[in-house]
Amino acid sequence: MIFCKTPFRISFFGGGTDYPAWYLRNGGCVISTTIDKYCYVIIKNLIDIQKFSYKIRYYKNEERKKISEISHPTIRECLIHEKIKEPLEVIYFADLPARAGLGSSSSFTVGMLNALRALKIKKMNKKKILYDAIKIEQKILKESVGSQDQAAAVFGGLNIIKFKKNGQILKKNLEIKAEQKKHFMNHCLLVFSNTTREASKVAEKQIKLISDRKIELNEIMNLTQEAVKIFSRKKIAKDIGKLLDEQWKLKKKLSPLISNTHIDEIYKTCM
């Protein structure tokens, strides 16, 4: 039995510059952190005495004879990608609701690939899992998603993630002292809006508008570089807060689906 847990992420700066439609032409950069909330994948061999070969449990139960018959797209394509032949049971659950804006779908893809490779006793290669997860989501499933969520899930921690024009993805730890971290976290508030949505639908509209949002995306990239400098200071919360506010105003211009009146009211109250 393989038990795999993969963290969810919070993106601070650079969101929008991690879409291939942007960074393959302009480069991109994101500052994000993973948090102590996870999705879990359990995979175990299934005794081949039932009428089915694959038992899948998430918010639905599936019992299938062939991998191609599995309804869950990510599980199906991960099994195909890893050339799985033997009967398996796959169980998925998480600490937080899906579609809550924490990169949960990409965390699941990364976790699924990681678990399958552990089952096959393959050597773990983070970069290989990263690029394979991106391939499955963007190329095979044709989902409108960026590349920062997979990178955050693979690497973990507080990082600067750079997206190169040649498609290469680089990670650098964002160095921050314990005292700075405590100061920063004391000024952070994570709010559940009590709503969920499919990020790919929001991103689809955003990607279509990328060519018309060059000014905003370049400003977001500049803010990200400024944030890197601020994180090296002793007291960072106030200045980072100002930058986050500037970025939020820019992000809302990227697509009319980024926010809504409910989120705007929550934001106004928190400010």
Salt bridges, closest charged atoms under 4 A:
ASP36 OD1 - LYS37 NZ 3.26
GLU62 OE1 - ARG64 NE 2.95
GLU77 OE2 - ARG76 NE 3.12
GLU82 OE2 - HIS81 ND1 3.09
GLU82 OE2 - ARG117 NH2 2.77
GLU82 OE1 - LYS122 NZ 3.41
GLU89 OE1 - LYS44 NZ 3.96
GLU89 OE2 - ARG57 NH2 2.61
ASP132 OD1 - HIS81 NE2 3.84
ASP132 OD2 - ARG117 NH2 2.45
ASP132 OD2 - LYS128 NZ 2.66
ASP149 OD1 - ARG9 NE 2.61
GLU198 OE2 - ARG99 NH2 3.71
GLU198 OE2 - LYS201 NZ 3.88
GLU204 OE2 - LYS208 NZ 3.95
ASP239 OD2 - ARG233 NH1 3.07
ASP245 OD2 - LYS249 NZ 3.38
ASP264 OD1 - LYS252 NZ 3.15
